[in-house]
Protein backbone atom coordinates (compact mmCIF):
# COMPACT_ATOMS: atom_id res chain seq x y z
CA UNK A 1 0.00 0.00 0.00
CA UNK A 2 2.80 2.42 0.90
CA UNK A 3 4.70 1.50 -2.26
CA UNK A 4 1.69 2.37 -4.42
CA UNK A 5 1.21 5.69 -2.62
CA UNK A 6 4.89 6.53 -3.06
CA UNK A 7 4.83 5.74 -6.78
CA UNK A 8 1.66 7.85 -7.23
CA UNK A 9 3.35 10.78 -5.48
CA UNK A 10 6.42 10.39 -7.71
CA UNK A 11 4.29 10.36 -10.86
CA UNK A 12 2.40 13.42 -9.63
CA UNK A 13 5.58 15.31 -8.80
CA UNK A 14 7.13 14.41 -12.18
CA UNK A 15 4.02 15.50 -14.07
CA UNK A 16 3.74 18.77 -12.14
CA UNK A 17 7.43 19.53 -12.67
CA UNK A 18 7.18 18.97 -16.44
CA UNK A 19 7.81 22.14 -18.42
CA UNK A 20 4.76 23.69 -20.06
CA UNK A 21 4.55 23.39 -23.82
CA UNK A 22 4.46 26.55 -25.94
CA UNK A 23 1.05 27.68 -27.13
CA UNK A 24 0.63 27.15 -30.89
CA UNK A 25 -0.50 29.91 -33.22
CA UNK A 26 -4.16 30.92 -33.28
CA UNK A 27 -6.39 28.85 -35.50
CA UNK A 28 -4.90 25.51 -34.55
CA UNK A 29 -6.83 23.09 -32.38
CA UNK A 30 -5.34 22.78 -28.92
CA UNK A 31 -6.14 20.39 -26.11
CA UNK A 32 -5.62 22.22 -22.82
CA UNK A 33 -4.66 20.01 -19.90
CA UNK A 34 -5.34 20.98 -16.32
CA UNK A 35 -2.55 22.68 -14.43
CA UNK A 36 -1.14 20.21 -11.90
CA UNK A 37 1.22 22.59 -10.10
CA UNK A 38 0.64 23.00 -6.40
CA UNK A 39 1.14 25.70 -3.85
CA UNK A 40 -0.47 29.02 -3.05
CA UNK A 41 1.04 30.83 -6.05
CA UNK A 42 -0.31 28.23 -8.46
CA UNK A 43 -3.75 28.40 -6.84
CA UNK A 44 -3.78 32.19 -7.06
CA UNK A 45 -2.75 31.95 -10.71
CA UNK A 46 -5.54 29.46 -11.45
CA UNK A 47 -8.08 31.65 -9.65
CA UNK A 48 -6.94 34.73 -11.57
CA UNK A 49 -7.25 32.95 -14.90
CA UNK A 50 -10.70 31.64 -13.94
CA UNK A 51 -11.71 35.16 -12.87
CA UNK A 52 -10.62 36.53 -16.26
CA UNK A 53 -12.67 33.85 -18.02
CA UNK A 54 -15.72 34.60 -15.90
CA UNK A 55 -15.35 38.34 -16.43
CA UNK A 56 -15.26 37.81 -20.20
CA UNK A 57 -18.32 35.56 -20.01
CA UNK A 58 -20.19 38.14 -17.91
CA UNK A 59 -19.32 40.81 -20.48
CA UNK A 60 -20.68 38.70 -23.33
CA UNK A 61 -23.85 37.98 -21.34
CA UNK A 62 -24.32 41.70 -20.70
CA UNK A 63 -23.97 42.44 -24.41
CA UNK A 64 -26.47 39.72 -25.24
CA UNK A 65 -28.83 41.09 -22.59
CA UNK A 66 -28.63 44.58 -24.10
CA UNK A 67 -29.39 43.28 -27.59
CA UNK A 68 -32.33 41.26 -26.26
CA UNK A 69 -33.66 44.33 -24.45
CA UNK A 70 -33.48 46.35 -27.66
CA UNK A 71 -35.25 43.59 -29.56
CA UNK A 72 -37.95 43.41 -26.87
CA UNK A 73 -38.50 47.18 -27.10
CA UNK A 74 -38.97 46.90 -30.86
CA UNK A 75 -41.49 44.07 -30.41
CA UNK A 76 -43.41 46.11 -27.83
CA UNK A 77 -43.54 49.09 -30.20
CA UNK A 78 -44.89 46.94 -33.03
CA UNK A 79 -47.48 45.36 -30.75
CA UNK A 80 -48.61 48.73 -29.43
CA UNK A 81 -48.98 50.04 -33.01
CA UNK A 82 -51.12 47.03 -33.90
CA UNK A 83 -53.20 47.44 -30.78
CA UNK A 84 -53.65 51.16 -31.49
CA UNK A 85 -54.84 50.51 -35.04
CA UNK A 86 -57.29 47.86 -33.78
CA UNK A 87 -58.65 50.24 -31.14
CA UNK A 88 -59.08 52.98 -33.74
CA UNK A 89 -60.97 50.53 -35.94
CA UNK A 90 -63.28 49.64 -33.06
CA UNK A 91 -63.81 53.31 -32.27
CA UNK A 92 -64.86 53.98 -35.88
CA UNK A 93 -67.38 51.13 -35.75
CA UNK A 94 -68.75 52.31 -32.41
CA UNK A 95 -69.11 55.91 -33.60
CA UNK A 96 -70.96 54.71 -36.72
CA UNK A 97 -73.31 52.61 -34.55
CA UNK A 98 -73.87 55.51 -32.16
CA UNK A 99 -74.96 57.76 -35.00
CA UNK A 100 -77.51 55.16 -36.11
CA UNK A 101 -78.88 54.81 -32.58
CA UNK A 102 -79.35 58.55 -32.31
CA UNK A 103 -81.33 58.70 -35.55
CA UNK A 104 -83.81 56.08 -34.38
N, C-alpha and C positions, 0 to 999 in steps of 0.2 A: 504494500500500500504506500509506504513512504517512498519507495523507488519510483512508482508511477507519478506521485506528486512532485518529486524532484525533477523528473524528466519533463513534466508539463510546465513547471516553472522555467526550466532551461529553454524550452521551445518558445514560451511567451517572451522571455527576455531577449532571445535572439531575434524574434520577429519584431519586437518593439525597437530594437537597436538598429534594424535594417535601415539603410539610407532611403529617403523618399525619392521616388522616380520623378524626373522632370515632367511638367505638364505639356502635352503635345499641343500643336497649333489648333486654333479654333476651327470647328468644322469636322474634326475627327471624333469618332465615338470613343468615349473613355469610360472605363469601369472604375469608379471611385471606391476604394476600400476604406473601412473604418480606421480611424487613427487609434493605434494601440499603445501610444506612449502613456506614461503614468506620471503622476505628480501634480502639484497645484498649478504650475505654469501651463501644463498641457490641458488641464481642465478649464482654466481660464481662457485659453486659446480656443478650445472647442466651444465654450459658451459664447465667446465673442463672435465666432463664425456663425453659430446658430442664430444669434441675435441679429446679425446682418441679414441672414436669409429671411428671418421672420419680418424684419423691417421692410425688406423689399416686397414680400408677399402682402403685407399690410398696405403698402403704397399701391400695389396693383389692385387690391380689393377696393381701396378708396376711389381709384380712377374708374373702376367698373361701377361702383355705387353712383358716382356722379353722372356717368353716362346713362345709367338706368333711371335716375331721377329726371334727367332731361327728357328721356323717352316717355316717362310717365306723365310729365307735364304736357307734352305734345298730345298724348292720347286723351288726357282730360280736356284739353282745348277742343279737340275734334268732337268729343262726346258732348261737350256743352254747346257747341255750334249746332249739332244735330238736334239736341233737346230743344234749343231755342227755336229752330225752324219748325219743329213739331208743335211747340206751344203756340207759335204764331199762326200755324195752320188751324189749330183748334180754336183760337180766338176769332179767326175769320169766320169759321163755321158758326160759332156761337153768336157772333154779331149779326150774321145773316138770319139765324133763327129768331133772334130777339126782335128784329125788325118785322118779321112775319107775325110774331105774337102780338105786337103792338097794333098792327093793322086789323087784326080780328076783333 
